[in-house]
Amino acid sequence: MTADIVKKYFPDLTEKQLEQFELLFPLYKEWNEKINVISRKDIDNIMLHHVLHSLAIAKIVGFKPGTEILDVGTGGGFPGIPLAILFPECQFFLVDSIGKKIKVVEEIAKALGLLNVQAKHARAEDIDQDFEFVVSRAVTRITPFYYWIHKKISPNHFHPMRNGILYLKGGDLKEELEEFGKKHKLYDLSTIFEEDFFETKKVLYVPI
C-alpha cells in the first residue's frame, strides 16, 4: 500500500511529505491491531478510503499558513492527520470523545514527526478556543453538528472563502439539508477523483 494514489492528485508533495504519507499504512496497520480505529476489513484500503478521502478538503480550500483547524470526532486521525501532512504550516487540533482513539492519533503524529498536531480527549462543545475552519467526517447530521461548533469559528477571515465547516458526507443529503435550512455549498467528489469510491461522496461547506 503506497502513497501513489495521493501523488496522483497531489503531484507537488515534498520528499518529506511523501515519506510521511508512505508511513501511514504500516503505522495504522500496526496500531489498528491493538486499538481498532479502522474497520479491520477496510485497513487495506486506507490510502483511498481514509487518506485520499480526507484530502478531498484540500481540493476545496488551500489552508494558508497560520490557519487553525479543529477536527471533530477525529477517530483515528481523519481527516486531521493527512491534512496536517499536507499543510505543515497550519495548526490542527484533533478531538474525540473516545480516549483510546486519541492515544492512536498522538502516537501516529509522533511517529510522523508532526509538530502541528495537538490531540485531545474531549467533546467539541468543551473546547474553549476558536478556529478558522472545523473539519469532520460525518460524525452526525449537520444540524446538531452546526449547533455544537458554530460559535468556535473565528471571525478572523483571511481565505478567499469564509471561515466555516468542511464536512465529509456520503449518500443522499437532500432531506438532511432541507432540515438544516442554512446557507451551504455541496462539492461532489466524483468530479475531483475518478475512483468509484467517490461516486456518492461530497464535501459540505457551511460558511459562518
ABEGO torsion letter per residue (X at the ends): XBAAAAAAABAABBAAAAAAAAAAAAAAAAAAAABBABBAAAAAAAAAAAAAAAAAAAAABBBBBGBBBBBBGAEAGOAAAAAAAABAABBBBBBBABAAAAAAAAAAAAAAGBAABBBBBBBAAABBBBBABBBBBGABBAAAAAAAAAAABBABBABABBBEBBBBBBEBAAAAAAAAGBBBBBBBAAAABABAAAAABBBBBBBX
